[in-house]
Amino acid sequence: MATGLNIDWVTVAVFLVLFAIFAFLGFYGSKWRKGDLSKLDEWALGGRRLGWLLTWFLLGADLFTAYTFIAVPSAFLANGSIYFFAVPYVAWGFGLAMLTMPRLWTVAKNKGYVTAADYVKDRFNSRELAIAVAITGAVAELPYIALQIVGMEAVLAVLLLGLGVSSKTVTEIALILAFIVLAAFTFTSGLRGAALSGIYKDILVWITVITTIAVVLVHYGNFSLALANAHEYKNELVATGIAKSKPFYSHLPTDKLYLAYWSLALGSTFALYLYPHAINGSLSAQDREKLKIGTALLPIYGIGLVLIALFGLLIYNVPSAINLVLKAKTGAVTVPALIAATTPDWFVGLAFLAIFIGGLVPAAIMSIGVANLFARNVIGEFVKLSPTSEARLAKFLSMLFKFIALAFVFIVPSTYAIQLQLLGGIIITQTLPAVFLSLFTNKLEKNSTLAGWAIGIITGVYLTLYVNHFGPLTTSLFGTPLGPIYINLIALSINLAVTGVGSAIAYLAGWRPYTTITEKDLEEIRPPTIGKEE
């Protein structure tokens, strides 16, 4: 047992037993609320039969991941309060979801859409724009899947360290085995397996968060003590490269960082529900009202996010935990180290499993979302597929994308994976006019919207490379006279300007909207939904 870590073979036994339960629930999903899993909407959307409670659990499992557990506290530890932007961002994100997702769900139900690209194709009468949206979603999602694996790696690293093992090979073998299990039950159960295992994961996550923060506050000291202790470690954190500058521990952003804070929050808000996994989870709801209820309750998860972020502060009260972070020279082990240093061995096994499957469940949903887009909106646009062939192709693609993401993590350093995910947020936001704005107006012209999308992506990628001097990605902020601003907002502003001006010119030149989608398709349910209550 490593000094100060409550990790032993009891920890491993609890971890493995709870993982076996997770695997059972994943495979059992194929028999739960039975449907014809040879059809894409049954496999990928659970037959659109999730009530408000299951929708809440699924979206929570979908949006609060292993990466959330690892990255948010780590960033807060290294950079201080600017990374608390995650708290307003999720709150605003749920507000945006309340405006957009019920309308998207309604038209998807009425028209039989499975993906956002299905909707875009009909709304704009444009195969090209639909393909662009599909490819954008897939490209942005893959680094997100990879980051779940980065979070899982951090848990395994601390677990093995506690047992006196420091083998990257063992970690990689464990990840491969876990992903084989995940791929198998996703293939057989689809979203049903992800929903059941997601409930299990969320229960364990809530137990982990509430118990850990209570133990630390009661036995190791409060937040005021943690802020005082932070000053003692600032030089060491900078020396090891974990923190970039000594004021990282500030409890308030400096004046120069106000714009960065709010722009990061706003830009991330726009991106959150454009990701294929968020749309996929929303479209699985049983009806419009249940989706609204489930989404309205998601701010409860925002409370959990606050507590998770504060782990990056409370760790200063636990010397053995912060010393492990310094020894590892990475903030990624912040939460696993804190848990392992403050809770009993059996609970460490439970908590580590919660974080570990906190990566597997979102990875399942994300791979389903990407597979849907490629099978239906990319390959399906060029090859005529029967409904059965389409579903079968999506199942195989979901397996392929999981292992591509896994290989990505093995080959590319985790630092690059994290920065590529931030770039992914900039990229996915450029689909906002086509997916979100078009839910409220049909006055956007397809070629102008496609041009806006292209210029927005080019601008976002170029500015990201420019601020990083065309080298390793370390920031996504662009300096302005008012302070640094998230590049996402700059790229989106240019995108909207091109789309708006181009559409106005087209309208003046005689173009008129043509779409098979009417306002009734967006507002009415036709035919009525059928299914059981929760």
N, C-alpha and C positions, 0 to 999 in steps of 0.2 A: 504493500500500500504506500503510495506516495505521501510524503509528509503533509499533513493538513487536509487531505482529501479522504472523505468517507466512502471509498470505493473498494469493494472486494468481490468475491464470487457470489455473495448474496445479491449484490447490485446487478451482476450479470444475469443471474437466474431470474430475478424479477423482470429485467429488460426482455429476456427471451420469452418468458411466459406471456407477458403482455403483448409482445409482437405476434405470438402465435394466435392470440385472440383477434388482433387486428387483421391478420391474414384470413382467419375463418370468416370474419364479417365481410371482407372483400369478396370472397368466393360465394358466400351465402347470398350476396346481393342479386345473383342471377335468378334466384328462386323467390325473391321478395317482390311483391306486387307484380306478378308475372306479366310479361308482355312478349311480343315477338321481337327478339333481339337481333333478328336478321334485317330489321328495318332501322334506318339511321336515327330517326327521332326517338325510337324506343331505346336504342343502345346509348345514344349520345345525350339525350335529354330526359331519360327516365320516363318516357311516355308522357312528358309534361304533366306529371301527377304528384308533384311535391307540394304539400300544404305549407302554411305559413311557418310552422315550427321547423320543418325540414329545410325549407328555403333559407331560414335564418341560420341554421346550423351549417348548411352547405356553403352559403356565401361567406360565413365567418371562417369556415375551414379553408375556403378558396382564397380569401384575401389576407388572412393572418397566418403566416407561414413560419417554417423553420428560419427562413431568412429574416423575418421580422424579429424573432427571438435573438438572432445573432447580430444583425447589422445595426438595428436601432440603438441598443445599449452600447455597442462597440463605438458607434459614431458619437454618441453622447459622451462617452468616456474620453474620447480623443479630442473632440471639437467643442464640447459644451452645448449650450442651450440652442444654438442655431439648428441642431438636429431635432429639436422638439417640434419643428415644423410638421413632423409626421402627425401630430395630434390634431391641429386644425385641418390639415389636408384630408384626413379620413372623414372628419365631420362634414366638411364641405362636399367631399366625394359622395357621401350618402345622400346629401341634399340634391346634388345633381342627378343621382340615380333615381330619386323619387320623381323628378321631372321627366326623365327620358325613358327609363326602363319599362314602366307600365305601357307607354305608347308603343315601344318596340315590341313588347310581348304581345300586345293586342294585334298588331298587323302581322306578326309572325304566326300567331294562332289562326287568324283568319285566312292567311295565304299559304300556310304550311311551310314557312321558312324555318330552317335549322340554324342558319348563321346570319351574321350582320351583312355579309356579302350578298346573300340571297336577296335581302331587302334592298340593298343598294342597286343591284342589277335591275330590279323592277322599278324602283323609284326614279332612276335616271335613264332607264332604257339603254343601259350601257354595260356591255360585257367587259370592256376594258377597265372601267372604273371599279367594277366588282372584283376583277382579278387583282387590281392594284391594292384594294382594301384587304383581300385575302392574303396576298404575299406580305404586305406590311404587318398584318397581325401575326403571321408565322415567324417572320424575322424578329419582331420585337419580343415574342413569347419565349423563344429558345434560350436567350440569356437568363430569363426569369426562371425557367426550369432549372438551368444550371446553378443558379444561386441557391435553390433549395438544397442542392447537393453540397454546396459549400457550407451551408448551415449544418447539414447532417455530418459532414466531415469533422466539424469542430466538436460535435458531441462525441463522436467515436474517438477523436484524438485524446480528449480528456479522460474518457472511459479507459482507454488502453494505457494512458499514462498512469492512472490510478492503480492499474494492475502491474505496473513496472514494464510495460511493453511500449516501444516507440517505433513501430514498424508501419511505414506507409503502405507496404504491400498488404498487410493484414486489413488495414482500413479500406483499401480498394477492393479486396475480395469481399468484405462485408457489404460494401455498397453494391457491388455487382449482384450478390445473392439477393439483397433486398429488392433491387430493381427487377430481377427475374420474377420474384413473387408478385411485385406490383404490376408488371407487364402482363402476367398470366391472369390475374383477377380482373384487370381492366379490360382485357380482351374478352373474357367470358361474361363479365357483369356490367361493364360500361359504367354509366353515371350512377346506377343503383348501388354498385359496390363502393364507389367513392362517397356517396351520400351516407351509407351506413357506417363506413370506417371514419367518415368525417365527424359524425356525432360522437363516436368513441374518442377520437382525437381531441375534439373540443372540450369534452368533459375532463380529460386528463390535463389539458392545457390550463383550464381554469383552476383545477386543484393545484397544479404546479405554481401558477402565478400567485394565487392568494396565500398559499401556505408559505412559500419562500419569502415573500415580502413581510408577512407577519412574523416569521421566525427571526429575520434579520432585524426588524424594528424592535422587537421585544428583547432579544438577547445580545445584539451587537451595537445598537445605538440608532439615533434618529437622523433626519436629513440635515439638521444643523451641524451635527458632529461630522457627518460625511463631507459637507462643504469645507469645514475646517481641516479635516484630514487631507482633502484633495490638494491643498497647498504643499503638503509635505512630499507629495509624489510627482509634482509637476516637472521638475528637472529630469527625473528618471524616465518619465513617459516621453519627454522630448528626446532624450538621449537614445532611447531604444527605437525611435521612429514611430511610435504608436500615436503620439500627438505631434502636430506640426508646429505649434507655438505655445508659449507659456500661459497666455490668457485663456486656454481651452476650458478651464474650470469655471469661467464666469457664469453666474446664474442668469444673466441677462445679456442679450446680444448687444454689441457696441453699436453706436449710431451708424457706422458704415455698413453694418450687416442687416439693418432693418429691411432694406429692399430685397436682399438675398433671402431672408427668412420668409417674407410674405410671397415673393415670386416663386420660391421652391414649393410652398404650400399650394398656391394657385395652379401652377403648372402641373403639379402631381395630381391635383384634383381632376383636371381635364383628362389626364391619362388613365386614371384608375379603372373606370368602367368601359373604356374602349378596348381593353385587353380581351382577347377571345375567351379566356376562362371566366371573366366576370359576366360577359354577355351570355355565355353558355349556361352558367348557373342561374341567371335571371330567367332565361327562356324555359327552364325546366319547371317553373312554378305551375301549380294547378290552375290558377286563374289570376286575373289582374289584381283583385283585392287582396288575395293571399300574398302576392308578390309585394304589394304596398306594405302590408303588415310586417312581413319578414324584413323588408328593407328599413322600415321605420324603427325596428328594434336593433339594428346593427350598431348604433352609437354605444350600446352596451359593450361591444367589443372595443370601442374607442377608449373606454375606461380601462380595459385590460391593457391597451397599448400604452397608456400613460404609466401604468405600473411597470410594464416591461422596460420602458425607456429609463425609468428611475433606477433600475438595476445597475445601470451604468454610473450612478452616483453612489448608491448604497455599498457598492463593492469596496469603497475606501474605508469602510468600517471593519472590514475582514482582511487582516494582513496576509493570511495564507492565500486568499483568493487573488488579491492584487499582485502579490509576489509571483504567483503562477502566470498571470498575464504578462508581467515584466520578463519572466524567464522565457515564455513562449514568443515574446516580442510581437504579439498580435492581440488586438482587442477582440478578435473573433471568439476567444474562449471566455469572455467576460461572464456570461450567464452560466455556462456549464461549470466554471470554476467557482462561482458564488454558490451555486446549488450544492456542489460536491463538498464545499468547505463548511456548510452550515446545517445540512439536514442529514438524517440517518441514512445508512447504506441502502436500505430497502427503498426509501423514498427517492434516493438518487436514481435508482433503476427506473422507477415510475416516471420521474421528471425527464430523464434523458430519453426515455421512450416517447414521451409526449412531444418533445422537440424533434426527435428523429422522424416520427410519422407525421409531424407538422410539416415536413418536407415532402413525404411520399404522397399524402392525400392531394395537396395542390398540384404536384407533378402529374398525378393521374388526370385531374380535371384539365390542366393546361394542355397535356398531350392530346386529350380528346378534342379540345377546342381547335388546336392546330390541325389535327387529322381531318376534322370536319371541313375546314377551309380548303385544304389541299385536295381532298377527295372530291368534294362537291363543286368548289368554285375555281379550281385551277385545272386539275386533271379532267374533271367532269365537263369542263367547257370545250375540251378538245376530243374527248373519247366518250362515246355514248355508253352509259352504264345503267344497268337495271338497278332497281332499289336494293336488291340483295347484293349485287356486285359492289355497289357504292358503299354499303355498310361493311362488307368484308374488307374492302380496300382501306376504309377508315380505321378499322381495327388493326390491320397490319401497320399502317402508317403511325398510329399512336404508339405502338411498340418501337418502331424505328426512331421516332423523335425522342423518346425517353433515353435510348442508348446513345443517340447523337449528343444529347446534352451531357450524358455521363462521360462520354469520351472527351467532350469539350473541357470539362473540369479536370480530367486527368492530364490533359495536354497543356492547357492554358493556366497560368498562375491565377489564383483567386482574385488578386487585385484587379486584373484585367476583366475578369468576369463581372465584378461589381460595377466597374466603370462602364462596361458595355451594357449593363442593365439600365444605367442612367441614360445612356444614349438611346436605348430601346424605348424609354418613356418619351423622349423627344420625337422619335419616329412614329410611335403609335398615335400620338396626339394629332398628327397631320391628317388623320382620317376623321377628325371631329366634324368638319363641314358635311362630308358625305354621309356620316352615320347619325350624328346628333342634330345638326341644324336642319337637315332635310326632314326630320320628324315634325317640324313646325312650319315649314314652308316648302312649296314646290317650285320656287322661283330661282333655284340654283341651276345654272346651265351645266350640262355634263362635261363639256370640254374645258370650261373655265374651272370647274371643281377639280378635274384631273390635273390641270396645269397648276392650280394652287397647291394640290397635294405634292406634286413633283418639286416645285420650287421651295415649298416648306421643308421637305426632307433634305434637299440639297443645301439649303441655308443652315438647317440644324446640324447636319453632319459637318459641313465646312467650318462653321463657327466653333464647334466642339474641338475639331482638330486644330484650329487656329489658336484658341486659348491654351491649348496644351502643346503649342509649338510643334505640332505635327509629330509628337513623340508619345510616350506612354500617357494614357488618359488618367488625369488626377482631379479634374474639376469639370463642372458643367455650368459654370457661372461666367458671364461676360461683363467686363468692367465698363461702367458708364460714369458720367459726371455725378450722377445721383447715388452711385454705389453699384456693386455687382448685382446682376439680374440673371435669373435662370434662362438659359438659351431657349428652352421650350417656348416661352412666351414670345420671344422675338420671332422665332420661326413660324409660330401659329399666327401672329399678327400679319406677317407677310403673306402667308397662306390665305387668310381671310380677305386681305386686300385684293389679291389677285383673283380670288373666287368671286368676290362681290363686284369689283369693277368689270371683270370679264362677263359676268352674268348680265350686268346692266347694259353693256355694249351690245351683247347678243340680243337682249330684249328690244333695244332701240332699232336693231337691224332687222327685226321681224320674227325672231325666235319666240315660240310660245311653249310653255311646259307641256310635255306629253308623258303620262305615267298611267300605269294600270292600277295604281293605288289611289283610292279616294279617301276623303276625310272620314267617311263611315268605317273604312277599314282600320283607321287609327283609333277610332273612338268607340265602336260597337263590337260586341263579340258575336260572330256569326260563323257557325252555329254555336249554341250554348256549350260550355265546357262540361265534360262528363268525368267523374272520378269520385273517389271517397275522400272524406274529410280526414284530417290528421287523426 
